[in-house]
Amino acid sequence: MMTATPPQATRVIGGIDTHADTIHVAAIDDLGRELGDREFPTTPVGYRDALAFLIRHGTLSVIGIEGTSSYGTGITRAARTARIEVREVTRPDRATRRMRGKSDPIDAYAAARAVLSGRADAAPKDEEIDAIRALHIARNSAVKARTAAMNQIHHMLITAPATVREKYRPLKEKPLVNALAACRPSGQDPTLKAVLTALKTLALRHQFLTTQADDLKAQLRDLSAAANPHLLSIRGVGPSTAAQLLITAGGNPDRLRTEASFAALCGTAPVPASSGKTTRHRLSRGGDRAANSALHTIAMNRMTSDARTRDYVARQRATKRGTPEILRMLKRAIAREIFKSLTQGQAAPLLADLRPARQAKNITITAAAKALGTYPSKLSRTEHGTYPDYDLAHRYREWLAAA
């Protein structure tokens, strides 16, 4: 571990421009004067030498690294292991690049100066979030490939021979996939056999990808619940949206300075869009668009399944607000709720008492579901905590107490 203080009293600030095979390291002092720069390979030895290079110039206090979650992951991990403070540096905008040019030394010095000026003050994302990110990427890929397979099935049925088209086109998605996966291409007509073979292949691919996506979703649910037990209890938040919001937040709540900064990070901060006598706001088109998409999914879920949200939407429509503006307001409110969940360490509502309480009163789950106006499967998932509905759990607990 490189903790020895060199004889110089100079306070050193490092800056690192990262690439796939190399990193370029630059050092400045606390007055912004350039002390030196050098290129190193992206290997454990290269990372060790890079840190030693910075330490030789003085007392290394902090390093600014561009791309801490991508090309800079290795050097970020090495710096943290050596107990060196790291700051995440965002890529300079195009106007700045045009004025000062671009090269690896220029970018490395710019990273160091961003730390010195205070513009780069965010800590890198927690490494534990990498597991959630990896599973989330894999699941998104499986879902996209499954959608592509289903689209190909529908398109192929349009031009399929009449016997195939009339047999399978009336079926909906799951029955269609199951029927095609079970079919046996045969016969004398080579075109008919080839089309059925292609359709069967796509159906089997769809089934495989569905199983894969479901398995990854279950793992995401477990990891997300372990990282933030309360997040999944929020209305409309599922394993996929919870995973994306945790990825955006970075797993370490201290990165999130204020509720407004989190809203801006998610692209939900209102932007003035007034003109003349019209006073209004619109959504920001900046920020993390994947997080914005997650908030949009939550908002749409609430608009269709949450009575309070439907009442709120009805009141806003009565004031002549359109759907885009209502969604903007909903997403901003949801971002506020998510921020509190991410930063306050709230515990998830308990569910383990529901099933024993029902069994103690000899009530079947079918009878309980009928009394609560829901499905037995949904009530069972809530009891076991797999895909719980926490509003339902609250009503369920009150009903059991009164039963």
N, C-alpha and C positions, 0 to 999 in steps of 0.2 A: 504494500500500500504506500502510495507516494504522498507522505504527509510532512516530510522534512522541509523546513523553511530555508531557502537559499540565503547566502550572505547578503544579497541586495535587499534594500528596504522598499524597492519599487513595488507598488501594487499593480498587478497584472490582470487585465481582462482579456479573455480569449474569445475568438470568433471562429466558427467553423462552417465552411461551405461543403456540403456533402454530395457525393455521387455514388454510383453503384460500386465502382472499383477503387476510388480514391476519395480522400478528404483533404481539403486545403485548410490549414490552420494558420491563424494570424494572431499576433499579440499586440496590445496597446497598453499604455499606462493610464492612470486615472486623469490625465490631462488630454487624452486622445492622441498622443504621439505614437507613431508606429515604431514597434520594437523589432519586428521581423515576421516572416511568414515562410511556410514550407508545406510541401505535399507529402502525404503518407498513404500507404495502402489500407484498404478496409479489412484488416486482419487483426487478430488479438495482439500480435506484436506491433503492428502499425498503430493501433490505438494506444498501447503503452508508450510507444516512442513519441506520439503526438502530445500526450499529457506531460511527458518528461521535457519535451521541447518548450512547452508553455511555462513550466515550473522553473526552467533555467533562467528565464528572464526576470524573475522576481517572485513575490508572494501571489500565487494564483488565487483569486477570490471568487470568480464566477466565469462561466463560459456561456456564450450565446451560440446555439446550434440551430441551423436551418433544417427543417424536416426531421424532427425528433421521432416521429412515428413512422418514418419511411427509411430513406437512405441513412438517416442519422441515428437509427436505433442502436447500432452497435457501439458507437462512440458515446452516446448518451448513457448506455448501460455501464460502460467502462468508467466514465466520469463519476457516476453515482456510486459505483463500487469503491472508488478512491475517495469518496466523501467530498466531492467537489460540487458546488452548487451549479445547477444548469438552468438556463432560461431558453424558452422556445422563441425562435425568431421567425417571423413571417416573411414571405418572399416580398422583396421591394416592388412597388407598383411600376407600371411601364414608363410613366413620366420620369420617375427617378432614374430608371435604367437608361433612358434615352439621354439624360443630362450627363451622367457620370460614366456611361459605358458599362461593359460587362466583361469580367474575367474572374477566374477563381480567386486570385488575391483580392480584387476589388470587393467581391461578395463576402469573403471572409472578414476583411476589415470592416465592412458595413455591418456585419452581424455583431462584431465586438462593439461598434459605436452605438448600435441600437440598444445594447444592454447598458452602456455608459449613460446614454441620454434618458433611459427609463422607458423608452418605447417598447422594449421587449422585457416585460415583467412577469409573464405567465410561466408557471412551472410546467414541465413536460407532463404528458398523460401518464397515469400509473401503468406499470407493466402488466398488472393483473387484468387490465381491460383488453390486452392482446388476445386472450383466450376467447372472450366474447366476440371480438372483432373477427377472428378467424372463423368461428362457427357461423356468424352472421353473414359473412361473405359467401361461405359455402352454401348456406341455405338460400340466399338470394339467387345464387347461380342455379341451384336446383329448381327453384320456382320459375325462373325465366325459361329454363330449358323445358320444363313441363308445359308451360304455356305455349311455347313454340311447337311442341309435339302435338298439342291439342289443335292448334291453328292449322297445322299441316294435315291432320286427320279431317277436319272440316273442309278444307280446300280440296283434298283428294276425293272426298265423297261427292263433290259437285260434278266432277268429270268422270266418276267411276261408271262402269257398266250399269245399266238400268237395274239388273237384279240386285246388285250390291247396294246401289243408291237407295232403292225403295225399301230394302230390308233394314238398313242401319240409320238412315238420315232421321227418321222420327224419334230415335232414342236420344235422351239427354246425356250429359257428360259422363257420369259414373257408369250408368247402365251401358252406354255406348262403348266405353273403354273396356269394361268387363266382357261384353259380347265379342268385340273384336279380338281381345286377347285369347279368348277361348275358341275362336274359329279355326277351321282346318282347311287351309287353301288346297284345293284339288280340282280335278276336272280336266277336260280336254282343251278348253280355251286358254291359251297362254296369257292373254291379256288379263282375263279374270283372275287367274291364279297369281299373276305378278302383283296386281292391285291389292288382292287380299293379303298377300305376303307382306307388302309394304305397310298396309293398315295394321296388321297384327304386330309387326315390328314396332311401329309407333305407339300402339296401345301398350305393349309390354314395357317400352321405354317410359311411358307416362306412369305406369304402375310403380316401376322401380324408383322413379324420381319422386313420386308421392310419398313412398315409404321413406326415402332418404330425407326429404324435406320435413316429414313428421318427426323422425328421429332427431334431426338437428334442432327442430323447434323445442322438443322436450329437453334437450341438453341446454339450450339457450334459456329456457324457463328456470332450470335449476341454477345456472350460473348467475342469472339476473337476480333471482330471489336471494342468493347468497350475497351478492354485492349490495343490494338494496332491497330488503324485504318489503318495505312499504310501497315501493314504486308500482308493483303489480296489483296492489289493492286499489289503485286509482281507477275510477270508471273509464272504460274504453282503452286502457293500457294493456296490451297483450305481450307475449314473450318477444316478438319481433320489434315492436315499437319501444319496449323497455330496453332492449339490447341497443338499439340505435341511439336512444337518449343517453344511455350510460357511456357509449362510445364517444358521443359528442362532448359530454361532460368530462370525460377522461378518467373517471374512477376516483379522482381526488377532488373533493368538493372545494378545497381551498383555492383551486384555479378559478372558481366562479365568484367574482368579486361582489356583484350585486344582482338583484333580480332583473334589473333593466339590461345589464350587460349580457345575461343569459338569454333574454329575449332577443337581443341584437345578434347574439351568436347563432340563434335558431332562425333568424330572418323573420321574426314576428314583431319587431319593434315598429310602431306606427310611424310612417313618413308623411309629413304634411303634403297634401295635394289639393290645396285650395286655389280658387280663382274667382275674382270678382265677388259676387254675393254668396258663392258656394264655399262652405267651410267643411272640409272632409280630410280623411287620412286614408292612406293605402298601405298595403303590406310592403315591407322592405324586400327587395329582390337580391339582397346580399345574404351573408351568413351561410351556415351549413344547410344545403338544400335537402340532404337526407334527413336531418333533424326536422326541418320544416315539413317534409313529407310525412314524418311520423306524427307530428302534431296535427296535420291535416287529417290523417287516418283516425286519430282519436276524436277529433271534432266531428267528423262524418258519422262515426259510431255513436256518439252521444246524440247527434241530431235525429237518429233513427230509433234509438233504444232507451234514451233517458228522458223521462217526463219533464223534469225541470229544465233541461236544455230545449226541449220542444216548446215549452211555454215561453222561454226567453226569446227564442227565434220568432215566435208569433208576435211577441210584443215589439220586437225590432222591425218586423215587416209592417206593423201597423204605423210605424213612423216613416215609412217609405224607404227604408234601407234595403239595398239589394243583397243577394246571396254572397257575392264576393266580400262586401263590407262586413256582413254578419260573420262570415268565416274568419275574417281578420280579427274581429273582436273576440271571437271564441278562442282562436289560437293564442291570442295574447293572454287571455285569462288562464288557459291551460298551461302555458309556459310559466306563469306565476305559480300555479299549483305544483308543477313538476319541480321548479326551483326549490320550493320549500321541502319537498320530499327528498331531493338530492342533498341538501345542505343541512337539514335539521336532524338527520339520523332517527327518523320516526320508525316505530315498530309496526309491523303489519297486524291487522286485527286477528284475534285468535279464532280458529275454526275447529280445533281438536275436540271441543266440548259438544259439538252439535250431534254427532252420531251416537255417542253414549247417552246423551239426554233423550234422543228419540227412542233408542232401544230400551232405556229404562222405563219408558211409558208404553212399551209394546205397540208402537206405531210403525206401520210399514212405510217404506219410502214412497210407495205409490200413493198411499193415503195422504201423506204429508205434502207431496207434490200437488195433488188435486186440491187440497185446502189452500195452498199458496198460489195456485194458478200457474204452475210451471210444469216442466217435464221432469220425470224421475231421473233421467240421465244428467240433467243440469244440476239437480239437487245433490245427486251422488258425487258429481265432480266438485261441488262446493264443499261437501262434507270431507272429502279426501284431500282437498286443496290442490287438485291438479289444474283445473281451470275454474277457479272460484268466482262467484258473483258476490261481492261483499255487501251490496245493498240487499240482495236476497238473503244472505247470511244473517243480517240484522233483523229482517222481518221473520225469518225462520226461528231465530232465538226467542223473539218476543212471542211468537205463536206457540212454541214449545213450553214456554213458561206459563202461558195461559191455558194450555190444553189439559 
